[in-house]
Protein backbone atom coordinates (compact mmCIF):
# COMPACT_ATOMS: atom_id res chain seq x y z
CA UNK A 1 0.00 0.00 0.00
CA UNK A 2 1.43 3.41 -0.93
CA UNK A 3 1.37 6.32 1.47
CA UNK A 4 0.03 9.03 -0.84
CA UNK A 5 -1.07 12.15 0.98
CA UNK A 6 -4.65 12.81 -0.24
CA UNK A 7 -4.11 16.54 0.24
CA UNK A 8 -1.21 16.54 -2.21
CA UNK A 9 -3.68 16.81 -5.08
CA UNK A 10 -4.91 20.17 -3.75
CA UNK A 11 -1.65 21.90 -4.61
CA UNK A 12 -0.44 20.68 -7.98
CA UNK A 13 3.14 21.41 -8.91
CA UNK A 14 3.02 24.36 -11.25
CA UNK A 15 5.23 27.29 -12.09
CA UNK A 16 2.14 29.54 -12.06
CA UNK A 17 2.07 29.47 -8.26
CA UNK A 18 5.78 30.10 -7.74
CA UNK A 19 6.99 33.06 -5.65
CA UNK A 20 8.05 34.95 -8.78
CA UNK A 21 4.43 34.90 -10.01
CA UNK A 22 2.77 36.12 -6.82
CA UNK A 23 1.75 39.40 -8.48
CA UNK A 24 -0.01 37.47 -11.24
CA UNK A 25 -1.78 35.24 -8.73
CA UNK A 26 -2.91 38.31 -6.79
CA UNK A 27 -4.13 39.92 -10.03
CA UNK A 28 -6.11 36.77 -10.83
CA UNK A 29 -7.70 36.73 -7.37
CA UNK A 30 -8.64 40.40 -7.70
CA UNK A 31 -10.07 39.77 -11.16
CA UNK A 32 -12.23 36.96 -9.80
CA UNK A 33 -13.28 39.00 -6.80
CA UNK A 34 -14.29 41.93 -8.99
CA UNK A 35 -16.30 39.66 -11.30
CA UNK A 36 -18.06 37.93 -8.40
CA UNK A 37 -18.87 41.21 -6.64
CA UNK A 38 -20.35 42.82 -9.76
CA UNK A 39 -22.32 39.74 -10.73
CA UNK A 40 -23.62 39.15 -7.21
CA UNK A 41 -24.81 42.74 -6.94
CA UNK A 42 -26.53 42.66 -10.33
CA UNK A 43 -28.23 39.34 -9.60
CA UNK A 44 -29.53 40.58 -6.25
CA UNK A 45 -30.89 43.78 -7.85
CA UNK A 46 -32.52 41.87 -10.70
CA UNK A 47 -34.12 39.33 -8.38
CA UNK A 48 -35.46 42.11 -6.17
CA UNK A 49 -36.85 44.14 -9.08
CA UNK A 50 -38.41 41.13 -10.74
CA UNK A 51 -40.10 40.04 -7.55
CA UNK A 52 -41.24 43.59 -6.64
CA UNK A 53 -42.83 43.96 -10.06
CA UNK A 54 -44.50 40.56 -9.92
CA UNK A 55 -42.56 39.32 -12.92
CA UNK A 56 -40.99 36.27 -11.31
CA UNK A 57 -40.49 34.82 -7.87
CA UNK A 58 -37.02 33.95 -6.61
CA UNK A 59 -38.16 30.33 -6.40
CA UNK A 60 -38.65 30.31 -10.18
CA UNK A 61 -35.08 31.52 -10.60
CA UNK A 62 -33.77 28.83 -8.24
CA UNK A 63 -35.55 26.06 -10.18
CA UNK A 64 -34.90 27.38 -13.72
CA UNK A 65 -33.84 24.79 -16.30
CA UNK A 66 -31.90 26.47 -19.16
CA UNK A 67 -32.55 25.79 -22.82
CA UNK A 68 -29.67 24.64 -25.02
CA UNK A 69 -29.41 28.15 -26.52
CA UNK A 70 -29.27 29.81 -23.10
CA UNK A 71 -26.74 27.26 -21.86
CA UNK A 72 -24.52 27.97 -24.88
CA UNK A 73 -24.56 31.71 -24.05
CA UNK A 74 -23.80 30.96 -20.40
CA UNK A 75 -20.93 28.65 -21.38
CA UNK A 76 -19.46 31.36 -23.65
CA UNK A 77 -19.64 33.92 -20.82
CA UNK A 78 -17.89 31.48 -18.50
CA UNK A 79 -15.12 30.98 -21.07
CA UNK A 80 -14.54 34.76 -21.20
CA UNK A 81 -14.27 34.98 -17.42
CA UNK A 82 -11.99 31.95 -17.23
CA UNK A 83 -9.85 33.41 -20.02
CA UNK A 84 -9.46 36.65 -18.08
CA UNK A 85 -8.38 34.77 -14.98
CA UNK A 86 -5.90 32.66 -16.93
CA UNK A 87 -4.52 35.79 -18.61
CA UNK A 88 -4.05 37.40 -15.20
CA UNK A 89 -2.22 34.32 -13.95
CA UNK A 90 0.09 34.60 -16.94
CA UNK A 91 0.79 38.27 -16.30
CA UNK A 92 -1.42 39.71 -19.03
CA UNK A 93 -4.61 41.70 -18.94
CA UNK A 94 -7.53 39.65 -20.26
CA UNK A 95 -9.06 42.82 -21.61
CA UNK A 96 -12.68 41.73 -21.19
MARDO-415347 format. One record per residue: residue number from 0; residue in one letter; z, x, y of N, C-alpha, C in turn. Coordinates in steps of 0.05 Angstrom, whole numbers, plus 32768, in hexadecimal, padded with zeros to 4 digits. Atoms other than C-alpha are relative to their C-alpha. Layout:
BEGIN
{num = NUM residuo = A n.pz = Z n.px = X n.py = Y ca.pz = Z ca.px = X ca.py = Y c.pz = Z c.px = X c.py = Y}
...
// end
This chain:
BEGIN
{num = 0 residuo = X n.pz = 8000 n.px = 8011 n.py = 7FE9 ca.pz = 8000 ca.px = 8000 ca.py = 8000 c.pz = 8000 c.px = 8012 c.py = 8019}
{num = 1 residuo = X n.pz = 8001 n.px = 7FEF n.py = 7FE8 ca.pz = 7FED ca.px = 801D ca.py = 8044 c.pz = 8014 c.px = 7FF4 c.py = 8015}
{num = 2 residuo = X n.pz = 7FED n.px = 8008 n.py = 7FEC ca.pz = 801D ca.px = 801B ca.py = 807E c.pz = 7FF2 c.px = 7FFE c.py = 801B}
{num = 3 residuo = X n.pz = 800F n.px = 8004 n.py = 7FE7 ca.pz = 7FEF ca.px = 8001 ca.py = 80B5 c.pz = 8011 c.px = 7FEF c.py = 8012}
{num = 4 residuo = X n.pz = 7FF0 n.px = 800E n.py = 7FEC ca.pz = 8014 ca.px = 7FEB ca.py = 80F3 c.pz = 7FEF c.px = 7FE8 c.py = 800A}
{num = 5 residuo = X n.pz = 8010 n.px = 8017 n.py = 7FF8 ca.pz = 7FFB ca.px = 7FA3 ca.py = 8100 c.pz = 7FFC c.px = 7FFE c.py = 801E}
{num = 6 residuo = X n.pz = 8003 n.px = 8000 n.py = 7FE3 ca.pz = 8005 ca.px = 7FAE ca.py = 814B c.pz = 7FEB c.px = 8014 c.py = 8009}
{num = 7 residuo = X n.pz = 8013 n.px = 7FEC n.py = 7FF8 ca.pz = 7FD4 ca.px = 7FE8 ca.py = 814B c.pz = 7FE5 c.px = 7FF4 c.py = 8008}
{num = 8 residuo = X n.pz = 801A n.px = 800E n.py = 7FF9 ca.pz = 7F9A ca.px = 7FB6 ca.py = 8150 c.pz = 8001 c.px = 7FF5 c.py = 801D}
{num = 9 residuo = X n.pz = 7FFE n.px = 800B n.py = 7FE6 ca.pz = 7FB5 ca.px = 7F9E ca.py = 8193 c.pz = 7FF7 c.px = 8013 c.py = 8016}
{num = 10 residuo = X n.pz = 8008 n.px = 7FEC n.py = 7FEC ca.pz = 7FA4 ca.px = 7FDF ca.py = 81B6 c.pz = 7FEA c.px = 8012 c.py = 7FF4}
{num = 11 residuo = X n.pz = 8016 n.px = 7FF0 n.py = 800C ca.pz = 7F60 ca.px = 7FF7 ca.py = 819E c.pz = 7FFC c.px = 801A c.py = 800F}
{num = 12 residuo = X n.pz = 8006 n.px = 7FE7 n.py = 7FF3 ca.pz = 7F4E ca.px = 803F ca.py = 81AC c.pz = 7FE6 c.px = 7FFC c.py = 8010}
{num = 13 residuo = X n.pz = 8017 n.px = 8004 n.py = 7FEF ca.pz = 7F1F ca.px = 803C ca.py = 81E7 c.pz = 8004 c.px = 8011 c.py = 8019}
{num = 14 residuo = X n.pz = 7FFF n.px = 7FF0 n.py = 7FE7 ca.pz = 7F0E ca.px = 8069 ca.py = 8222 c.pz = 8005 c.px = 7FEE c.py = 8018}
{num = 15 residuo = X n.pz = 7FFD n.px = 8012 n.py = 7FE9 ca.pz = 7F0F ca.px = 802B ca.py = 824F c.pz = 801D c.px = 7FFF c.py = 8009}
{num = 16 residuo = X n.pz = 7FE4 n.px = 8003 n.py = 7FF9 ca.pz = 7F5B ca.px = 8029 ca.py = 824D c.pz = 800E c.px = 801B c.py = 8005}
{num = 17 residuo = X n.pz = 7FF4 n.px = 7FE5 n.py = 7FFB ca.pz = 7F65 ca.px = 8074 ca.py = 825A c.pz = 800B c.px = 8002 c.py = 801C}
{num = 18 residuo = X n.pz = 7FF3 n.px = 7FFD n.py = 7FE6 ca.pz = 7F8F ca.px = 808C ca.py = 8295 c.pz = 7FEC c.px = 8004 c.py = 8017}
{num = 19 residuo = X n.pz = 8014 n.px = 7FFB n.py = 7FEB ca.pz = 7F50 ca.px = 80A1 ca.py = 82BB c.pz = 7FF2 c.px = 7FE6 c.py = 8008}
{num = 20 residuo = X n.pz = 800D n.px = 8019 n.py = 7FFA ca.pz = 7F38 ca.px = 8059 ca.py = 82BA c.pz = 8013 c.px = 7FEA c.py = 8009}
{num = 21 residuo = X n.pz = 7FEB n.px = 8014 n.py = 7FF9 ca.pz = 7F78 ca.px = 8037 ca.py = 82D2 c.pz = 7FF7 c.px = 7FF0 c.py = 8018}
{num = 22 residuo = X n.pz = 800A n.px = 800F n.py = 7FE9 ca.pz = 7F56 ca.px = 8023 ca.py = 8314 c.pz = 7FED c.px = 7FEA c.py = 7FF7}
{num = 23 residuo = X n.pz = 8013 n.px = 8014 n.py = 800B ca.pz = 7F1F ca.px = 8000 ca.py = 82ED c.pz = 800E c.px = 7FE9 c.py = 7FF2}
{num = 24 residuo = X n.pz = 7FF1 n.px = 8015 n.py = 800E ca.pz = 7F51 ca.px = 7FDC ca.py = 82C1 c.pz = 800E c.px = 7FEE c.py = 8014}
{num = 25 residuo = X n.pz = 7FF3 n.px = 8010 n.py = 7FEC ca.pz = 7F78 ca.px = 7FC6 ca.py = 82FE c.pz = 7FEC c.px = 7FED c.py = 800E}
{num = 26 residuo = X n.pz = 8016 n.px = 8011 n.py = 7FF4 ca.pz = 7F37 ca.px = 7FAD ca.py = 831E c.pz = 7FF9 c.px = 7FE9 c.py = 7FEE}
{num = 27 residuo = X n.pz = 8007 n.px = 8015 n.py = 8013 ca.pz = 7F27 ca.px = 7F86 ca.py = 82DF c.pz = 8016 c.px = 7FEA c.py = 8000}
{num = 28 residuo = X n.pz = 7FE9 n.px = 8013 n.py = 8000 ca.pz = 7F6D ca.px = 7F66 ca.py = 82DF c.pz = 7FFF c.px = 7FEF c.py = 8019}
{num = 29 residuo = X n.pz = 8001 n.px = 800F n.py = 7FE7 ca.pz = 7F66 ca.px = 7F53 ca.py = 8328 c.pz = 7FE8 c.px = 7FED c.py = 8000}
{num = 30 residuo = X n.pz = 8017 n.px = 8011 n.py = 8002 ca.pz = 7F21 ca.px = 7F37 ca.py = 831B c.pz = 8006 c.px = 7FE7 c.py = 7FF0}
{num = 31 residuo = X n.pz = 7FF8 n.px = 8017 n.py = 8011 ca.pz = 7F3C ca.px = 7F0B ca.py = 82E3 c.pz = 8014 c.px = 7FEF c.py = 800E}
{num = 32 residuo = X n.pz = 7FEC n.px = 8010 n.py = 7FF2 ca.pz = 7F78 ca.px = 7EF6 ca.py = 830C c.pz = 7FF4 c.px = 7FEF c.py = 8016}
{num = 33 residuo = X n.pz = 800E n.px = 800F n.py = 7FEA ca.pz = 7F4C ca.px = 7EE2 ca.py = 8347 c.pz = 7FF0 c.px = 7FE9 c.py = 7FF4}
{num = 34 residuo = X n.pz = 8010 n.px = 8015 n.py = 800D ca.pz = 7F1E ca.px = 7EBA ca.py = 8319 c.pz = 8012 c.px = 7FE9 c.py = 7FF6}
{num = 35 residuo = X n.pz = 7FEE n.px = 8014 n.py = 800B ca.pz = 7F58 ca.px = 7E97 ca.py = 82F7 c.pz = 800D c.px = 7FF0 c.py = 8016}
{num = 36 residuo = X n.pz = 7FF3 n.px = 800D n.py = 7FEA ca.pz = 7F7B ca.px = 7E87 ca.py = 8338 c.pz = 7FEE c.px = 7FEC c.py = 800E}
{num = 37 residuo = X n.pz = 8013 n.px = 8012 n.py = 7FF3 ca.pz = 7F3D ca.px = 7E69 ca.py = 8358 c.pz = 7FF9 c.px = 7FE9 c.py = 7FEE}
{num = 38 residuo = X n.pz = 8008 n.px = 8015 n.py = 8012 ca.pz = 7F29 ca.px = 7E42 ca.py = 831B c.pz = 8018 c.px = 7FEC c.py = 7FFB}
{num = 39 residuo = X n.pz = 7FE8 n.px = 8011 n.py = 8004 ca.pz = 7F70 ca.px = 7E28 ca.py = 830F c.pz = 8004 c.px = 7FED c.py = 8018}
{num = 40 residuo = X n.pz = 7FFD n.px = 8010 n.py = 7FE8 ca.pz = 7F75 ca.px = 7E10 ca.py = 8357 c.pz = 7FEB c.px = 7FEA c.py = 8001}
{num = 41 residuo = X n.pz = 8016 n.px = 8014 n.py = 7FFF ca.pz = 7F31 ca.px = 7DED ca.py = 8355 c.pz = 8004 c.px = 7FEB c.py = 7FEB}
{num = 42 residuo = X n.pz = 7FFC n.px = 8014 n.py = 8015 ca.pz = 7F40 ca.px = 7DCB ca.py = 8313 c.pz = 8017 c.px = 7FED c.py = 8007}
{num = 43 residuo = X n.pz = 7FEA n.px = 8012 n.py = 7FF8 ca.pz = 7F83 ca.px = 7DB1 ca.py = 832C c.pz = 7FF8 c.px = 7FED c.py = 8016}
{num = 44 residuo = X n.pz = 8009 n.px = 8011 n.py = 7FEA ca.pz = 7F63 ca.px = 7D96 ca.py = 836C c.pz = 7FED c.px = 7FEB c.py = 7FF5}
{num = 45 residuo = X n.pz = 8013 n.px = 8013 n.py = 800C ca.pz = 7F2A ca.px = 7D76 ca.py = 8345 c.pz = 800E c.px = 7FEA c.py = 7FEF}
{num = 46 residuo = X n.pz = 7FF2 n.px = 8013 n.py = 8010 ca.pz = 7F58 ca.px = 7D56 ca.py = 8313 c.pz = 8010 c.px = 7FEC c.py = 8011}
{num = 47 residuo = X n.pz = 7FF0 n.px = 8011 n.py = 7FEF ca.pz = 7F85 ca.px = 7D3B ca.py = 834A c.pz = 7FEE c.px = 7FEC c.py = 800F}
{num = 48 residuo = X n.pz = 8013 n.px = 8012 n.py = 7FF1 ca.pz = 7F4A ca.px = 7D1F ca.py = 8373 c.pz = 7FF4 c.px = 7FEB c.py = 7FEE}
{num = 49 residuo = X n.pz = 800D n.px = 8013 n.py = 8012 ca.pz = 7F29 ca.px = 7D00 ca.py = 8337 c.pz = 8014 c.px = 7FEA c.py = 7FF7}
{num = 50 residuo = X n.pz = 7FEC n.px = 8014 n.py = 8008 ca.pz = 7F69 ca.px = 7CDE ca.py = 8321 c.pz = 8008 c.px = 7FEE c.py = 8017}
{num = 51 residuo = X n.pz = 7FF9 n.px = 8010 n.py = 7FE8 ca.pz = 7F7B ca.px = 7CC7 ca.py = 8368 c.pz = 7FEB c.px = 7FEB c.py = 8006}
{num = 52 residuo = X n.pz = 8016 n.px = 8012 n.py = 7FFA ca.pz = 7F37 ca.px = 7CA7 ca.py = 836F c.pz = 7FF8 c.px = 7FEF c.py = 7FE9}
{num = 53 residuo = X n.pz = 8004 n.px = 8011 n.py = 8017 ca.pz = 7F3A ca.px = 7C86 ca.py = 832B c.pz = 7FE6 c.px = 8007 c.py = 7FF1}
{num = 54 residuo = X n.pz = 8018 n.px = 7FF8 n.py = 800D ca.pz = 7EFE ca.px = 7CAD ca.py = 8312 c.pz = 8005 c.px = 8007 c.py = 7FE3}
{num = 55 residuo = X n.pz = 7FF9 n.px = 7FF7 n.py = 801C ca.pz = 7F1E ca.px = 7CCC ca.py = 82D5 c.pz = 801D c.px = 8007 c.py = 7FFF}
{num = 56 residuo = X n.pz = 7FE4 n.px = 7FF9 n.py = 8005 ca.pz = 7F63 ca.px = 7CD6 ca.py = 82B8 c.pz = 8001 c.px = 801C c.py = 7FF5}
{num = 57 residuo = X n.pz = 7FFD n.px = 7FE4 n.py = 800B ca.pz = 7F7C ca.px = 7D1C ca.py = 82A7 c.pz = 7FFD c.px = 8000 c.py = 7FE1}
{num = 58 residuo = X n.pz = 8002 n.px = 8002 n.py = 801D ca.pz = 7F80 ca.px = 7D05 ca.py = 825F c.pz = 7FE3 c.px = 8001 c.py = 7FF7}
{num = 59 residuo = X n.pz = 801D n.px = 7FFF n.py = 8007 ca.pz = 7F34 ca.px = 7CFB ca.py = 825E c.pz = 7FF6 c.px = 801D c.py = 8002}
{num = 60 residuo = X n.pz = 8008 n.px = 7FE4 n.py = 7FFD ca.pz = 7F2C ca.px = 7D42 ca.py = 8276 c.pz = 800A c.px = 8011 c.py = 7FE9}
{num = 61 residuo = X n.pz = 7FF4 n.px = 7FF1 n.py = 8016 ca.pz = 7F5B ca.px = 7D5D ca.py = 8241 c.pz = 7FF2 c.px = 7FFB c.py = 7FE5}
{num = 62 residuo = X n.pz = 800D n.px = 8007 n.py = 801A ca.pz = 7F34 ca.px = 7D39 ca.py = 8209 c.pz = 7FE2 c.px = 8001 c.py = 8001}
{num = 63 residuo = X n.pz = 801D n.px = 7FFF n.py = 7FFC ca.pz = 7EEE ca.px = 7D46 ca.py = 8224 c.pz = 7FF2 c.px = 8011 c.py = 7FEA}
{num = 64 residuo = X n.pz = 8010 n.px = 7FF2 n.py = 8013 ca.pz = 7EBA ca.px = 7D5B ca.py = 81F0 c.pz = 7FE5 c.px = 8007 c.py = 800D}
{num = 65 residuo = X n.pz = 8018 n.px = 7FF9 n.py = 7FF2 ca.pz = 7E81 ca.px = 7D82 ca.py = 8211 c.pz = 7FE6 c.px = 7FFC c.py = 7FF0}
{num = 66 residuo = X n.pz = 801A n.px = 8002 n.py = 800C ca.pz = 7E38 ca.px = 7D75 ca.py = 8204 c.pz = 7FF5 c.px = 801C c.py = 7FFC}
{num = 67 residuo = X n.pz = 800C n.px = 7FE5 n.py = 8004 ca.pz = 7E0C ca.px = 7DAF ca.py = 81ED c.pz = 7FF7 c.px = 800C c.py = 801A}
{num = 68 residuo = X n.pz = 8009 n.px = 7FF6 n.py = 7FE6 ca.pz = 7DEE ca.px = 7DB4 ca.py = 8233 c.pz = 8017 c.px = 800A c.py = 8011}
{num = 69 residuo = X n.pz = 7FE8 n.px = 7FF7 n.py = 7FF1 ca.pz = 7E32 ca.px = 7DB7 ca.py = 8254 c.pz = 800C c.px = 8019 c.py = 7FF4}
{num = 70 residuo = X n.pz = 7FF4 n.px = 7FE9 n.py = 800D ca.pz = 7E4B ca.px = 7DE9 ca.py = 8221 c.pz = 7FEF c.px = 8019 c.py = 8006}
{num = 71 residuo = X n.pz = 8012 n.px = 7FE9 n.py = 7FFA ca.pz = 7E0E ca.px = 7E16 ca.py = 822F c.pz = 8006 c.px = 8009 c.py = 801D}
{num = 72 residuo = X n.pz = 7FF9 n.px = 7FF8 n.py = 7FE5 ca.pz = 7E1F ca.px = 7E15 ca.py = 827A c.pz = 801B c.px = 800E c.py = 8001}
{num = 73 residuo = X n.pz = 7FE5 n.px = 7FF4 n.py = 8001 ca.pz = 7E68 ca.px = 7E24 ca.py = 826B c.pz = 7FFF c.px = 801C c.py = 7FF4}
{num = 74 residuo = X n.pz = 8003 n.px = 7FE6 n.py = 800D ca.pz = 7E54 ca.px = 7E5D ca.py = 823D c.pz = 7FF4 c.px = 8015 c.py = 8013}
{num = 75 residuo = X n.pz = 800D n.px = 7FEE n.py = 7FED ca.pz = 7E27 ca.px = 7E7B ca.py = 8273 c.pz = 8014 c.px = 8008 c.py = 8016}
{num = 76 residuo = X n.pz = 7FEB n.px = 7FFA n.py = 7FEC ca.pz = 7E60 ca.px = 7E77 ca.py = 82A6 c.pz = 8014 c.px = 8014 c.py = 7FF5}
{num = 77 residuo = X n.pz = 7FEE n.px = 7FEE n.py = 800C ca.pz = 7E8E ca.px = 7E9A ca.py = 8276 c.pz = 7FF4 c.px = 801C c.py = 7FFD}
{num = 78 residuo = X n.pz = 800D n.px = 7FE6 n.py = 8002 ca.pz = 7E5B ca.px = 7ED2 ca.py = 826C c.pz = 8000 c.px = 800E c.py = 801A}
{num = 79 residuo = X n.pz = 7FFF n.px = 7FF4 n.py = 7FE6 ca.pz = 7E58 ca.px = 7EDD ca.py = 82B7 c.pz = 801C c.px = 800C c.py = 8006}
{num = 80 residuo = X n.pz = 7FE4 n.px = 7FF6 n.py = 7FFB ca.pz = 7EA4 ca.px = 7EE3 ca.py = 82BC c.pz = 8006 c.px = 8018 c.py = 7FEE}
{num = 81 residuo = X n.pz = 7FFC n.px = 7FE9 n.py = 8012 ca.pz = 7EA7 ca.px = 7F10 ca.py = 827F c.pz = 7FF1 c.px = 8019 c.py = 8009}
{num = 82 residuo = X n.pz = 8010 n.px = 7FEA n.py = 7FF6 ca.pz = 7E70 ca.px = 7F3B ca.py = 829C c.pz = 800D c.px = 800D c.py = 8018}
{num = 83 residuo = X n.pz = 7FF2 n.px = 7FF5 n.py = 7FE9 ca.pz = 7E96 ca.px = 7F43 ca.py = 82DD c.pz = 8018 c.px = 8010 c.py = 7FF8}
{num = 84 residuo = X n.pz = 7FE9 n.px = 7FF2 n.py = 800A ca.pz = 7ED4 ca.px = 7F58 ca.py = 82B7 c.pz = 7FF8 c.px = 801B c.py = 7FF3}
{num = 85 residuo = X n.pz = 800A n.px = 7FE8 n.py = 800D ca.pz = 7EAD ca.px = 7F8A ca.py = 828D c.pz = 7FF6 c.px = 8014 c.py = 8015}
{num = 86 residuo = X n.pz = 8009 n.px = 7FEE n.py = 7FEA ca.pz = 7E8C ca.px = 7FA6 ca.py = 82CC c.pz = 8017 c.px = 800D c.py = 800E}
{num = 87 residuo = X n.pz = 7FE8 n.px = 7FF4 n.py = 7FF3 ca.pz = 7ED0 ca.px = 7FAF ca.py = 82EC c.pz = 800D c.px = 8015 c.py = 7FEF}
{num = 88 residuo = X n.pz = 7FF5 n.px = 7FEC n.py = 8013 ca.pz = 7EE9 ca.px = 7FD4 ca.py = 82AE c.pz = 7FF0 c.px = 8019 c.py = 8000}
{num = 89 residuo = X n.pz = 8012 n.px = 7FE9 n.py = 8000 ca.pz = 7EAD ca.px = 8002 ca.py = 82B4 c.pz = 7FFE c.px = 800D c.py = 801B}
{num = 90 residuo = X n.pz = 8000 n.px = 7FF4 n.py = 7FE6 ca.pz = 7EBA ca.px = 8010 ca.py = 82FD c.pz = 7FEB c.px = 7FF5 c.py = 8013}
{num = 91 residuo = X n.pz = 8015 n.px = 800B n.py = 7FEF ca.pz = 7E83 ca.px = 7FE4 ca.py = 831A c.pz = 800A c.px = 7FE4 c.py = 800A}
{num = 92 residuo = X n.pz = 7FFB n.px = 801B n.py = 7FF6 ca.pz = 7E85 ca.px = 7FA4 ca.py = 8342 c.pz = 7FEC c.px = 7FED c.py = 7FF3}
{num = 93 residuo = X n.pz = 8011 n.px = 8013 n.py = 800E ca.pz = 7E6B ca.px = 7F69 ca.py = 8319 c.pz = 7FED c.px = 7FF1 c.py = 8013}
{num = 94 residuo = X n.pz = 8011 n.px = 800C n.py = 7FEC ca.pz = 7E50 ca.px = 7F4B ca.py = 8358 c.pz = 7FFD c.px = 7FE2 c.py = 7FFF}
{num = 95 residuo = X n.pz = 8003 n.px = 801E n.py = 8002 ca.pz = 7E58 ca.px = 7F02 ca.py = 8343 c.pz = 8019 c.px = 7FF3 c.py = 8008}
// end
